[in-house]
Amino acid sequence: MTKLRTRRRNAYRQNKIPLRLFIIAILLAIINTAKAQSQPQLQPLKPSNHTKNVAVIVSSSTFYHNYRHSANALTVYQSLKTHGGFTDDNIILMLADEIACNAKNPFKDSIYPMGSHNLDIYSQAQVDYTGNDVTVDNFFRVLLGRHEKYTPAHQRLHNIDSDTNLFIYTTGHGGDGFFKFRDVEDYTTKDLRGVFEQLQIMKRFRSILYLSDTCQAFTTAPNTREENADSTLGVLKNVYTIASSLKNENSYAHHSDSNIGHSVIDRYVFHFVTFMGGFYESRQWWLKMHEISLKDAMVNSMYDTRGKPKLAANVGWSDLGCRDRMESVPLSDFFVMKNGIADHRDDGDGLDVDMDMDMVLIEDAVDFGRGWDRGASYIAKD
């Protein structure tokens, strides 16, 4: 009897470990299934459609202390050209104050976003609008193609139609529902919405990426539920908005330079460029823009692994009314220009000129310790 009990006890012990492992495996499977169901299921990236791209880049600030805004715009401009294959024929660059030529600039004809004697991003730039020509009226005329009769060719966008992807970057000073130009005028969210509606009616774009880099930047988003509800046109289609701050949040500089005497670049652009691979050469994500989504490159990258914002502000974004979700649209749709697209344009004198098309892009960063302890507001989407 004792021997029988011993054999039964040994058999139980032999089967006990596999039984425990089986129970643990079931529990792990249940936990993993619950986690998978709680996480959003991202769509695969759509094939890139960047066969016809244009960009409008605006720095609307004047005075030397706004050095960083010119640096932001020029960084985006040089990024499009260096990494995206854009040419000046496909970019309109507006600098309200050419800081490189400012009498206070100790490094004439140069702008250094990473500090003095690093990388000059001004020397090869073609500025299309500067000084008093950087106005709300001219900005809207560029988008709509409604120019004065003798506006030169380099101040116009060309080859714009329903197959065009339009990238718009604005940097400067703004507030709740407005963006300032040269401290003398501004456009409101309603103004911008009206222009985008005209573009939609005129079929001057396939998709738009509107990137606003200023204080309370997301308050100028033209494709929110509120703006759609107030419009007789209804939902604005295929306009993506990304903004470097939400309502009641500020946009901050990333670092300053003692020789230059001011902040030299804002946080959003700095962190975007750093994430993509840096300022100096094509590497990391710059070489794989067709493999990363707008959402990952321009929104998610602005948060660290703990979910803490790198900007001392939260990134606002909206893809409301868009054919594809932002997480499924490759960055290359707006940042890469394919070569070899013939363009027939009017040079302002009635002459047609043939040319090939090309383009480029970039981003910002800077903080002086403000805002990190502010109550959290989450990524905006609507």
Backbone torsions as a table, in degrees:
resi	resn	phi	psi	omega
1	MET	NA	-42.4	179.7
2	THR	-64.4	-40.1	179.1
3	LYS	-63.6	-38.3	-180.0
4	LEU	-64.5	-43.3	179.7
5	ARG	-63.0	-38.7	-179.9
6	THR	-63.3	-44.0	179.8
7	ARG	-63.5	-40.8	178.7
8	ARG	-63.3	-40.2	-179.9
9	ARG	-65.6	-41.1	178.9
10	ASN	-65.7	-38.9	178.3
11	ALA	-64.8	-39.5	178.5
12	TYR	-63.3	-43.1	179.8
13	ARG	-64.1	-37.0	-179.8
14	GLN	-66.9	-33.2	-179.3
15	ASN	-89.1	-11.3	-173.0
16	LYS	-69.5	-43.8	-177.8
17	ILE	-65.2	-49.0	176.9
18	PRO	-58.0	-36.6	179.5
19	LEU	-64.3	-42.5	178.2
20	ARG	-63.1	-43.4	179.4
21	LEU	-62.3	-38.4	179.5
22	PHE	-63.4	-43.0	179.9
23	ILE	-65.2	-42.8	179.1
24	ILE	-62.8	-41.4	179.9
25	ALA	-61.7	-40.8	178.8
26	ILE	-64.1	-44.6	179.8
27	LEU	-61.6	-43.2	178.7
28	LEU	-62.5	-39.8	179.4
29	ALA	-64.0	-40.9	178.6
30	ILE	-63.5	-43.6	-179.3
31	ILE	-63.9	-46.0	-179.5
32	ASN	-63.7	-37.6	177.7
33	THR	-65.1	-41.4	178.5
34	ALA	-63.6	-41.1	178.6
35	LYS	-63.4	-44.0	-178.6
36	ALA	-63.0	-39.0	179.7
37	GLN	-70.7	-26.9	-178.2
38	SER	-82.3	-16.0	-178.6
39	GLN	-96.3	144.0	178.3
40	PRO	-64.8	140.1	179.7
41	GLN	-91.9	104.1	-176.8
42	LEU	-71.3	141.7	177.0
43	GLN	-77.3	150.7	173.6
44	PRO	-66.7	153.7	-179.3
45	LEU	-65.4	139.7	174.9
46	LYS	-74.9	156.0	173.7
47	PRO	-61.0	142.1	-178.8
48	SER	-64.5	145.2	-179.9
49	ASN	-126.8	32.1	-172.5
50	HIS	-86.9	59.4	179.3
51	THR	-88.7	-16.1	-178.6
52	LYS	-149.8	100.1	-174.6
53	ASN	-121.8	147.1	171.5
54	VAL	-139.6	160.2	179.9
55	ALA	-140.0	144.0	172.7
56	VAL	-123.2	119.2	-175.6
57	ILE	-119.1	125.1	-172.7
58	VAL	-128.2	125.5	163.5
59	SER	-112.9	112.9	-169.7
60	SER	-99.1	6.5	-174.5
61	SER	-95.9	146.8	172.7
62	THR	-111.7	170.7	177.4
63	PHE	81.6	147.5	-172.6
64	TYR	-64.7	-30.0	-178.5
65	HIS	-68.7	-9.7	174.3
66	ASN	-98.9	28.6	178.1
67	TYR	-45.5	-43.9	-173.4
68	ARG	-62.7	-29.6	-178.5
69	HIS	-69.9	-40.9	174.3
70	SER	-63.1	-40.1	178.8
71	ALA	-63.4	-39.8	176.7
72	ASN	-57.1	-52.9	-176.2
73	ALA	-62.2	-43.9	-178.7
74	LEU	-69.1	-31.0	176.9
75	THR	-66.0	-44.2	177.1
76	VAL	-62.9	-45.1	179.4
77	TYR	-57.1	-51.1	-178.1
78	GLN	-67.9	-31.9	178.0
79	SER	-65.0	-42.5	178.1
80	LEU	-61.8	-41.9	-177.4
81	LYS	-73.8	-43.2	-175.5
82	THR	-75.2	-42.8	-172.3
83	HIS	-107.1	-20.0	-176.1
84	GLY	-107.4	-4.0	177.3
85	GLY	76.2	17.0	177.4
86	PHE	-74.1	154.9	169.8
87	THR	-120.4	169.4	-179.1
88	ASP	-65.3	-19.1	177.3
89	ASP	-66.2	-20.8	-175.9
90	ASN	-111.1	7.7	-179.7
91	ILE	-127.6	132.6	167.3
92	ILE	-105.4	119.0	-178.9
93	LEU	-111.0	120.6	179.4
94	MET	-114.8	119.9	175.2
95	LEU	-123.2	110.0	-176.8
96	ALA	-63.1	-29.5	177.1
97	ASP	-139.7	117.2	178.7
98	GLU	-78.1	88.2	-174.6
99	ILE	-57.1	-29.8	-179.9
100	ALA	-60.2	-28.5	-178.5
101	CYS	-98.8	1.2	-178.3
102	ASN	-66.9	141.1	-177.0
103	ALA	-62.4	-24.2	-179.5
104	LYS	-82.3	-12.7	-177.7
105	ASN	-75.3	116.8	-179.3
106	PRO	-71.8	-13.6	-179.6
107	PHE	-119.0	89.8	-172.7
108	LYS	-61.9	141.4	177.3
109	ASP	59.4	29.7	179.9
110	SER	-142.8	146.6	171.5
111	ILE	-135.1	128.5	-174.5
112	TYR	-118.3	99.4	-179.0
113	PRO	-69.4	-20.0	179.2
114	MET	-105.2	13.2	-178.9
115	GLY	103.5	162.0	-173.0
116	SER	-58.3	142.4	176.3
117	HIS	64.1	24.3	172.8
118	ASN	-100.9	-96.7	-177.5
119	LEU	-118.8	119.8	175.9
120	ASP	-87.2	124.8	-176.9
121	ILE	-110.7	9.9	-175.5
122	TYR	-102.9	-33.4	-166.0
123	SER	-58.0	-32.0	-177.2
124	GLN	-104.4	13.4	-176.2
125	ALA	-83.9	139.9	171.9
126	GLN	-104.3	105.9	-179.2
127	VAL	-89.1	123.3	-176.0
128	ASP	-90.3	-36.9	178.3
129	TYR	-131.1	133.9	177.5
130	THR	-146.4	164.1	176.9
131	GLY	59.2	-134.5	-176.4
132	ASN	-67.7	-10.2	177.4
133	ASP	-80.9	-11.4	177.7
134	VAL	-86.7	90.0	-176.8
135	THR	-128.8	162.7	175.4
136	VAL	-60.7	-41.4	-179.2
137	ASP	-59.6	-47.8	179.8
138	ASN	-67.3	-36.1	177.0
139	PHE	-59.7	-47.5	180.0
140	PHE	-69.3	-35.5	177.8
141	ARG	-63.4	-39.0	177.4
142	VAL	-60.6	-46.3	-178.1
143	LEU	-65.3	-41.4	-174.5
144	LEU	-88.2	-14.9	-177.8
145	GLY	74.7	20.4	-178.8
146	ARG	-103.2	77.7	-174.4
147	HIS	-95.7	159.2	168.8
148	GLU	-62.2	157.7	-170.8
149	LYS	-56.0	-42.8	-173.3
150	TYR	-102.8	23.5	175.4
151	THR	-63.5	125.2	-177.0
152	PRO	-65.1	159.5	-174.7
153	ALA	-60.5	-37.4	-175.2
154	HIS	-70.6	-11.0	178.0
155	GLN	-98.5	13.1	-179.3
156	ARG	-122.9	149.4	168.9
157	LEU	-85.2	143.0	-175.7
158	HIS	-125.0	156.3	176.2
159	ASN	61.0	43.3	-178.1
160	ILE	-99.3	125.7	177.1
161	ASP	-159.5	-163.8	-174.1
162	SER	-71.0	-4.0	176.0
163	ASP	-102.7	7.1	-173.9
164	THR	-92.2	133.3	168.9
165	ASN	-96.8	123.2	-174.6
166	LEU	-110.1	123.0	176.6
167	PHE	-108.5	125.1	-179.6
168	ILE	-120.9	123.6	176.8
169	TYR	-121.7	126.7	178.1
170	THR	-125.1	133.3	177.3
171	THR	-136.9	142.7	-177.5
172	GLY	157.3	-142.8	-179.7
173	HIS	-112.2	140.4	179.2
174	GLY	-154.9	-179.6	179.6
175	GLY	-152.4	-157.9	-175.5
176	ASP	-68.0	98.5	174.7
177	GLY	86.1	15.3	178.0
178	PHE	-151.2	158.9	177.2
179	PHE	-133.2	126.8	-172.4
180	LYS	-87.5	147.2	171.9
181	PHE	-118.9	114.0	171.7
182	ARG	55.5	25.3	178.3
183	ASP	61.5	15.4	-179.5
184	VAL	-122.2	-16.2	179.6
185	GLU	-157.4	174.2	177.8
186	ASP	-155.5	166.3	166.0
187	TYR	-115.0	149.8	179.3
188	THR	-101.0	172.0	177.2
189	THR	-60.1	-39.3	178.9
190	LYS	-63.6	-40.5	178.0
191	ASP	-60.0	-48.9	-178.1
192	LEU	-64.9	-40.7	178.1
193	ARG	-59.2	-42.4	179.6
194	GLY	-61.6	-39.7	178.0
195	VAL	-66.0	-43.8	179.6
196	PHE	-63.8	-35.8	176.9
197	GLU	-64.5	-40.3	176.6
198	GLN	-63.6	-41.7	177.6
199	LEU	-60.2	-39.0	179.3
200	GLN	-66.6	-43.8	179.2
201	ILE	-64.7	-38.5	-179.2
202	MET	-79.2	-7.2	-178.6
203	LYS	56.0	50.5	-179.2
204	ARG	-98.0	13.0	177.0
205	PHE	-160.4	156.4	168.1
206	ARG	-94.2	-47.2	176.8
207	SER	-144.2	151.5	176.1
208	ILE	-124.5	136.4	167.6
209	LEU	-113.0	112.9	179.4
210	TYR	-104.6	112.0	-178.8
211	LEU	-110.6	111.8	-178.1
212	SER	-106.2	124.6	-174.4
213	ASP	-125.1	84.6	-176.9
214	THR	-161.9	178.8	175.1
215	CYS	-67.2	140.3	179.4
216	GLN	52.5	38.1	-169.4
217	ALA	-60.4	-37.1	-174.0
218	PHE	-70.1	-13.0	179.5
219	THR	-71.8	-10.9	175.0
220	THR	-97.9	7.3	179.6
221	ALA	-60.1	125.3	-176.1
222	PRO	-86.8	-6.2	-172.9
223	ASN	-121.6	47.4	174.1
224	THR	-96.6	168.4	178.5
225	ARG	-61.1	-37.0	-179.9
226	GLU	-64.7	-45.1	179.7
227	GLU	-66.2	-39.0	177.2
228	ASN	-63.8	-39.8	-178.4
229	ALA	-67.1	-30.9	-177.7
230	ASP	-85.1	-5.3	-173.5
231	SER	-101.8	140.5	175.3
232	THR	-72.4	-20.3	-180.0
233	LEU	-77.8	-20.8	-178.0
234	GLY	86.5	-140.5	-175.1
235	VAL	-72.7	129.5	173.4
236	LEU	-76.5	128.8	-170.9
237	LYS	-100.1	136.6	170.7
238	ASN	58.2	41.8	172.8
239	VAL	-117.3	118.6	177.1
240	TYR	-98.9	134.8	177.2
241	THR	-119.5	133.2	171.3
242	ILE	-130.9	137.4	-176.1
243	ALA	-139.1	143.6	-173.0
244	SER	-80.8	-1.8	178.7
245	SER	-161.6	157.6	176.8
246	LEU	-99.1	179.1	177.4
247	LYS	-58.1	136.5	-179.2
248	ASN	69.8	14.3	174.7
249	GLU	-115.9	150.4	-179.7
250	ASN	-102.5	160.8	172.5
251	SER	-104.6	133.9	-171.2
252	TYR	-117.9	154.8	173.8
253	ALA	-74.9	161.9	-178.5
254	HIS	-98.0	-46.2	177.9
255	HIS	-158.1	162.9	178.8
256	SER	-117.5	172.5	178.9
257	ASP	-133.0	127.9	-175.4
258	SER	-67.2	-32.5	179.0
259	ASN	-72.1	-40.1	178.5
260	ILE	-75.7	-33.3	174.3
261	GLY	92.0	4.4	-179.3
262	HIS	-152.4	174.2	172.6
263	SER	-64.7	143.1	-171.4
264	VAL	-112.4	-10.1	176.9
265	ILE	-165.6	152.3	177.7
266	ASP	-90.4	164.7	-171.4
267	ARG	-66.7	-42.3	-174.1
268	TYR	-60.6	-50.8	-178.6
269	VAL	-63.2	-42.3	179.8
270	PHE	-58.2	-49.3	-176.4
271	HIS	-70.7	-33.7	177.1
272	PHE	-63.7	-50.0	-178.5
273	VAL	-64.3	-41.5	178.8
274	THR	-61.6	-44.0	178.9
275	PHE	-61.9	-39.9	-177.0
276	MET	-71.8	-22.7	177.9
277	GLY	140.0	-0.2	175.3
278	GLY	105.6	-178.7	-173.4
279	PHE	-91.7	-23.4	-162.3
280	TYR	-93.8	-32.9	-175.8
281	GLU	-152.6	162.6	179.1
282	SER	-76.6	114.5	176.5
283	ARG	-158.1	173.6	-179.5
284	GLN	51.9	-127.0	-172.7
285	TRP	-72.6	-20.7	176.6
286	TRP	-57.8	-32.9	-178.8
287	LEU	-84.1	-9.9	-174.5
288	LYS	-131.1	42.8	-176.9
289	MET	-66.3	-20.0	176.9
290	HIS	-79.8	-7.2	-177.2
291	GLU	-106.9	-0.3	-179.5
292	ILE	-126.4	142.1	-175.4
293	SER	-84.3	160.1	172.9
294	LEU	-54.5	-42.4	-176.1
295	LYS	-63.5	-45.9	-178.7
296	ASP	-69.6	-41.8	-174.7
297	ALA	-74.9	-35.1	-168.7
298	MET	-116.6	-8.1	178.0
299	VAL	-121.0	-61.8	-175.5
300	ASN	-63.0	-30.2	-179.0
301	SER	-68.4	-12.6	-179.5
302	MET	-86.7	8.5	178.4
303	TYR	-127.1	143.9	178.6
304	ASP	-82.3	-176.6	-174.7
305	THR	-65.7	-19.0	177.3
306	ARG	-92.1	0.7	-178.6
307	GLY	84.7	9.9	-179.7
308	LYS	-84.6	132.5	-178.3
309	PRO	-68.1	137.1	177.6
310	LYS	-80.0	-12.5	-172.0
311	LEU	-98.7	-2.3	-169.4
312	ALA	62.0	19.6	176.0
313	ALA	-156.1	163.5	179.8
314	ASN	-98.7	148.2	-179.4
315	VAL	-85.2	126.0	174.6
316	GLY	-91.6	144.6	179.0
317	TRP	-154.1	152.0	177.8
318	SER	-151.0	135.4	170.6
319	ASP	-124.4	25.7	179.5
320	LEU	-61.4	130.4	179.5
321	GLY	84.1	3.5	-178.1
322	CYS	-90.6	145.9	179.1
323	ARG	-60.9	-40.8	-178.8
324	ASP	-120.9	145.9	178.2
325	ARG	-69.7	153.1	-175.6
326	MET	-62.6	-31.0	-179.0
327	GLU	-75.2	-7.5	179.1
328	SER	-108.8	-2.2	-178.5
329	VAL	-95.4	121.5	179.4
330	PRO	-68.4	144.7	178.8
331	LEU	-56.7	-32.0	-177.6
332	SER	-61.8	-20.3	178.8
333	ASP	-58.6	-28.5	-178.6
334	PHE	-117.2	-18.8	-173.3
335	PHE	-106.5	-5.8	-178.1
336	VAL	-123.7	131.0	176.6
337	MET	-108.9	127.1	174.7
338	LYS	-79.4	140.4	179.8
339	ASN	-80.9	164.8	170.2
340	GLY	87.6	12.7	177.4
341	ILE	-90.5	112.9	-177.9
342	ALA	-68.3	139.4	-177.7
343	ASP	-130.8	125.9	175.9
344	HIS	-107.6	118.3	-175.9
345	ARG	-131.3	158.0	176.3
346	ASP	-93.5	125.0	-176.5
347	ASP	-84.7	10.4	178.9
348	GLY	99.7	-15.1	179.3
349	ASP	-113.7	13.6	178.8
350	GLY	87.0	7.4	-179.0
351	LEU	-99.0	139.0	176.4
352	ASP	-91.3	135.2	-179.9
353	VAL	-124.6	130.1	176.8
354	ASP	-89.2	140.1	178.9
355	MET	-156.2	165.3	173.6
356	ASP	-100.6	158.1	-174.5
357	MET	-109.7	149.6	179.7
358	ASP	-163.1	169.5	-178.3
359	MET	-167.2	-173.9	-177.8
360	VAL	-160.9	175.1	177.8
361	LEU	-158.8	170.4	178.4
362	ILE	-168.6	-169.8	-176.3
363	GLU	-156.1	-169.4	-169.0
364	ASP	-137.9	171.7	178.8
365	ALA	-171.6	150.4	170.9
366	VAL	158.4	136.5	179.3
367	ASP	-151.1	142.4	178.5
368	PHE	-114.7	35.2	173.9
369	GLY	88.9	0.8	-179.3
370	ARG	-94.4	143.8	168.9
371	GLY	95.9	-15.2	-175.8
372	TRP	-69.0	-25.8	-178.7
373	ASP	-98.3	8.5	179.8
374	ARG	-69.8	148.3	177.9
375	GLY	-57.2	142.6	-173.3
376	ALA	-73.5	139.8	165.5
377	SER	-125.4	142.5	-168.9
378	TYR	-91.4	169.1	177.8
379	ILE	-53.5	126.6	-177.2
380	ALA	-88.0	135.5	176.4
381	LYS	-148.3	90.0	166.3
382	ASP	167.7	NA	NA
